Amino acid sequence: MKNKILILGSIIFVSSVAWGETLRTLPQASEIVSQAPVPFEHHIASSLISRGLEEEAAKAFSQNCVDDVYSATLLTHILSTKLSIATADIYDYIASQTLFNKSVDLRDYADVVSLVQNVKGIGKQKEDLKAIKEYIEIV
């Protein structure tokens, strides 16, 4: 009987030592929620709210800013990495266009050129135009 208790106790001790660190490093529920992606409309709405618009109006404007939210989120990240533009600047540009009831198509060459001009504040340079053409070919 003492041998069984000793063996069982040893197994429990070894397993707690082996699995203890692993179980503590698993992500907790609060960490998982904090890593969830923020919706595209939320970025646009927060940009509009920072400009002084009321929350309800900002949410209404942000829902009509683009046709497909999922592709807009993906295209925003591709555009920011390809042209080295901060995503916050892209969201601010889209928010400013929604104030004038203009939709921004991130697959349209003219809209992307306009975005780059407004965000970077410089004229069309060859490197930027080349990067935009490569981006349009990818999309």
NORQUI-V832972 format. One record per residue. N is the residue number from 0. RES is the residue in three letters. PHI is phi in whole degrees, -180 to 180 (* if undefined). PSI is psi in degrees with one decimal (* if undefined). D_LAST is the distance of its C-alpha to the last C-alpha in whole Angstrom. Layout:
n:N res:RES phi:PHI psi:PSI d_last:D_LAST
n:N res:RES phi:PHI psi:PSI d_last:D_LAST
//
This chain:
n:0 res:MET phi:* psi:-42.3 d_last:71
n:1 res:LYS phi:-65 psi:-34.1 d_last:70
n:2 res:ASN phi:-66 psi:-41.0 d_last:68
n:3 res:LYS phi:-64 psi:-42.2 d_last:66
n:4 res:ILE phi:-66 psi:-39.5 d_last:65
n:5 res:LEU phi:-66 psi:-43.7 d_last:65
n:6 res:ILE phi:-66 psi:-45.9 d_last:62
n:7 res:LEU phi:-63 psi:-42.9 d_last:61
n:8 res:GLY phi:-63 psi:-39.4 d_last:61
n:9 res:SER phi:-65 psi:-41.5 d_last:59
n:10 res:ILE phi:-63 psi:-44.5 d_last:56
n:11 res:ILE phi:-64 psi:-42.2 d_last:55
n:12 res:PHE phi:-64 psi:-46.5 d_last:56
n:13 res:VAL phi:-65 psi:-41.5 d_last:54
n:14 res:SER phi:-68 psi:-35.2 d_last:51
n:15 res:SER phi:-70 psi:-35.1 d_last:51
n:16 res:VAL phi:-70 psi:-42.5 d_last:51
n:17 res:ALA phi:-71 psi:-43.1 d_last:48
n:18 res:TRP phi:-96 psi:-8.8 d_last:46
n:19 res:GLY phi:-61 psi:-47.5 d_last:47
n:20 res:GLU phi:-67 psi:-38.1 d_last:44
n:21 res:THR phi:-65 psi:-43.2 d_last:41
n:22 res:LEU phi:-69 psi:-32.2 d_last:42
n:23 res:ARG phi:-73 psi:-27.9 d_last:42
n:24 res:THR phi:-88 psi:-4.9 d_last:39
n:25 res:LEU phi:-66 psi:142.6 d_last:37
n:26 res:PRO phi:-65 psi:137.7 d_last:35
n:27 res:GLN phi:-85 psi:166.6 d_last:37
n:28 res:ALA phi:-60 psi:-38.7 d_last:35
n:29 res:SER phi:-67 psi:-33.9 d_last:35
n:30 res:GLU phi:-70 psi:-36.6 d_last:33
n:31 res:ILE phi:-67 psi:-41.9 d_last:31
n:32 res:VAL phi:-66 psi:-38.4 d_last:30
n:33 res:SER phi:-71 psi:-19.9 d_last:30
n:34 res:GLN phi:-92 psi:-0.8 d_last:27
n:35 res:ALA phi:-68 psi:139.5 d_last:25
n:36 res:PRO phi:-68 psi:142.2 d_last:22
n:37 res:VAL phi:-82 psi:133.6 d_last:23
n:38 res:PRO phi:-61 psi:152.5 d_last:21
n:39 res:PHE phi:-59 psi:-42.4 d_last:18
n:40 res:GLU phi:-63 psi:-31.5 d_last:21
n:41 res:HIS phi:-65 psi:-40.3 d_last:24
n:42 res:HIS phi:-62 psi:-45.0 d_last:22
n:43 res:ILE phi:-66 psi:-43.8 d_last:22
n:44 res:ALA phi:-63 psi:-41.5 d_last:25
n:45 res:SER phi:-67 psi:-33.4 d_last:27
n:46 res:SER phi:-67 psi:-40.1 d_last:26
n:47 res:LEU phi:-69 psi:-37.9 d_last:27
n:48 res:ILE phi:-65 psi:-37.6 d_last:30
n:49 res:SER phi:-67 psi:-19.7 d_last:31
n:50 res:ARG phi:-88 psi:-2.9 d_last:31
n:51 res:GLY phi:109 psi:4.2 d_last:34
n:52 res:LEU phi:-79 psi:148.9 d_last:33
n:53 res:GLU phi:-72 psi:157.5 d_last:34
n:54 res:GLU phi:-63 psi:-43.7 d_last:33
n:55 res:GLU phi:-65 psi:-42.0 d_last:33
n:56 res:ALA phi:-67 psi:-39.0 d_last:31
n:57 res:ALA phi:-64 psi:-40.3 d_last:29
n:58 res:LYS phi:-66 psi:-38.6 d_last:28
n:59 res:ALA phi:-65 psi:-43.3 d_last:28
n:60 res:PHE phi:-66 psi:-40.0 d_last:26
n:61 res:SER phi:-70 psi:-23.6 d_last:23
n:62 res:GLN phi:-78 psi:-15.6 d_last:23
n:63 res:ASN phi:-109 psi:13.9 d_last:22
n:64 res:CYS phi:-78 psi:-35.3 d_last:19
n:65 res:VAL phi:-136 psi:160.5 d_last:16
n:66 res:ASP phi:-76 psi:-52.4 d_last:16
n:67 res:ASP phi:-115 psi:111.7 d_last:14
n:68 res:VAL phi:-68 psi:-39.7 d_last:15
n:69 res:TYR phi:-67 psi:-43.7 d_last:14
n:70 res:SER phi:-71 psi:-32.1 d_last:10
n:71 res:ALA phi:-65 psi:-38.1 d_last:11
n:72 res:THR phi:-64 psi:-46.0 d_last:13
n:73 res:LEU phi:-64 psi:-45.2 d_last:10
n:74 res:LEU phi:-66 psi:-32.4 d_last:8
n:75 res:THR phi:-64 psi:-42.9 d_last:11
n:76 res:HIS phi:-70 psi:-38.4 d_last:12
n:77 res:ILE phi:-64 psi:-44.1 d_last:9
n:78 res:LEU phi:-64 psi:-40.6 d_last:10
n:79 res:SER phi:-67 psi:-36.6 d_last:13
n:80 res:THR phi:-79 psi:-37.0 d_last:14
n:81 res:LYS phi:-72 psi:-40.2 d_last:12
n:82 res:LEU phi:-106 psi:6.1 d_last:14
n:83 res:SER phi:51 psi:54.5 d_last:17
n:84 res:ILE phi:-115 psi:139.6 d_last:17
n:85 res:ALA phi:-68 psi:139.1 d_last:19
n:86 res:THR phi:-63 psi:-31.4 d_last:17
n:87 res:ALA phi:-63 psi:-36.5 d_last:21
n:88 res:ASP phi:-67 psi:-36.7 d_last:20
n:89 res:ILE phi:-66 psi:-43.6 d_last:17
n:90 res:TYR phi:-63 psi:-39.4 d_last:19
n:91 res:ASP phi:-64 psi:-39.8 d_last:22
n:92 res:TYR phi:-65 psi:-44.8 d_last:20
n:93 res:ILE phi:-64 psi:-38.3 d_last:18
n:94 res:ALA phi:-64 psi:-41.1 d_last:22
n:95 res:SER phi:-66 psi:-33.0 d_last:23
n:96 res:GLN phi:-72 psi:-33.4 d_last:21
n:97 res:THR phi:-70 psi:-25.5 d_last:23
n:98 res:LEU phi:-63 psi:-28.0 d_last:26
n:99 res:PHE phi:-100 psi:16.4 d_last:26
n:100 res:ASN phi:57 psi:35.6 d_last:24
n:101 res:LYS phi:-107 psi:131.0 d_last:21
n:102 res:SER phi:-91 psi:148.0 d_last:18
n:103 res:VAL phi:-110 psi:123.4 d_last:15
n:104 res:ASP phi:-104 psi:110.4 d_last:11
n:105 res:LEU phi:-77 psi:4.5 d_last:9
n:106 res:ARG phi:-103 psi:-5.2 d_last:6
n:107 res:ASP phi:-93 psi:131.9 d_last:10
n:108 res:TYR phi:-62 psi:-44.6 d_last:11
n:109 res:ALA phi:-65 psi:-40.2 d_last:14
n:110 res:ASP phi:-66 psi:-38.3 d_last:14
n:111 res:VAL phi:-70 psi:-39.4 d_last:12
n:112 res:VAL phi:-64 psi:-41.8 d_last:15
n:113 res:SER phi:-63 psi:-41.4 d_last:17
n:114 res:LEU phi:-61 psi:-46.6 d_last:16
n:115 res:VAL phi:-65 psi:-40.6 d_last:16
n:116 res:GLN phi:-63 psi:-44.1 d_last:20
n:117 res:ASN phi:-72 psi:-35.2 d_last:21
n:118 res:VAL phi:-78 psi:-47.6 d_last:20
n:119 res:LYS phi:-81 psi:-22.8 d_last:21
n:120 res:GLY phi:71 psi:22.1 d_last:24
n:121 res:ILE phi:-128 psi:167.1 d_last:24
n:122 res:GLY phi:-72 psi:174.9 d_last:24
n:123 res:LYS phi:-71 psi:114.8 d_last:21
n:124 res:GLN phi:-102 psi:156.9 d_last:21
n:125 res:LYS phi:-61 psi:-39.0 d_last:20
n:126 res:GLU phi:-65 psi:-42.0 d_last:18
n:127 res:ASP phi:-65 psi:-44.2 d_last:16
n:128 res:LEU phi:-65 psi:-38.0 d_last:15
n:129 res:LYS phi:-66 psi:-42.1 d_last:14
n:130 res:ALA phi:-66 psi:-36.7 d_last:12
n:131 res:ILE phi:-67 psi:-41.6 d_last:10
n:132 res:LYS phi:-63 psi:-40.9 d_last:10
n:133 res:GLU phi:-64 psi:-40.0 d_last:9
n:134 res:TYR phi:-63 psi:-44.1 d_last:6
n:135 res:ILE phi:-64 psi:-36.5 d_last:5
n:136 res:GLU phi:-67 psi:-34.6 d_last:6
n:137 res:ILE phi:-68 psi:-43.5 d_last:4
n:138 res:VAL phi:-74 psi:* d_last:0
//
